[in-house]
Amino acid sequence: MPKYYTCEEVAEIFGIKTLTVWDWIRRKKLPAIKIGRDYRITETDLKNFEDERRTV
């Protein structure tokens, strides 16, 4: 079973505001699953998001 993060948890991990995470989801930069009014981000999607933005 994959681990899921809330937008608030992702914001805390990156040290940003929750609104920024919502914006990433809305702009399709960060894949998420919508459950009711909330979003969940899988650990795999979060890792892929990080890897795509890694600098050399």
C-alpha positions in Angstrom: 0.0 0.0 0.0 1.6 3.3 -1.1 2.0 6.2 1.4 -0.1 9.2 0.8 0.7 12.8 1.9 -1.8 15.6 2.4 -1.1 19.0 0.9 -0.3 20.3 4.3 2.3 17.6 4.8 3.9 18.3 1.4 4.0 22.0 2.3 5.7 21.3 5.6 8.3 19.0 3.9 9.3 21.7 1.4 8.9 24.6 3.8 6.3 26.4 1.7 2.6 27.4 2.0 -0.2 25.0 1.3 -1.5 27.4 -1.3 1.7 26.7 -3.3 1.0 23.0 -3.3 -2.6 23.5 -4.4 -1.2 25.7 -7.3 1.2 23.0 -8.3 -1.7 20.5 -8.5 -3.9 22.9 -10.3 -1.2 23.6 -12.9 -0.6 19.8 -13.2 3.0 20.0 -12.0 2.3 17.7 -9.1 -0.1 14.7 -9.7 -2.7 14.2 -6.9 -5.8 12.2 -6.1 -8.8 14.2 -5.1 -10.8 12.7 -2.3 -13.8 14.8 -1.5 -12.5 18.3 -1.1 -9.0 17.2 -0.2 -6.0 16.0 -2.2 -3.6 13.2 -1.6 -0.1 12.9 -3.1 1.5 9.5 -3.4 5.1 9.0 -2.2 6.1 7.9 -5.7 4.6 11.1 -7.3 6.3 13.3 -4.7 9.7 11.6 -5.4 9.2 11.9 -9.2 8.3 15.6 -8.7 11.5 16.1 -6.8 13.6 14.2 -9.3 12.3 16.2 -12.3 13.4 19.4 -10.6 16.8 18.2 -9.4 19.7 20.3 -10.6 23.0 18.8 -11.7 
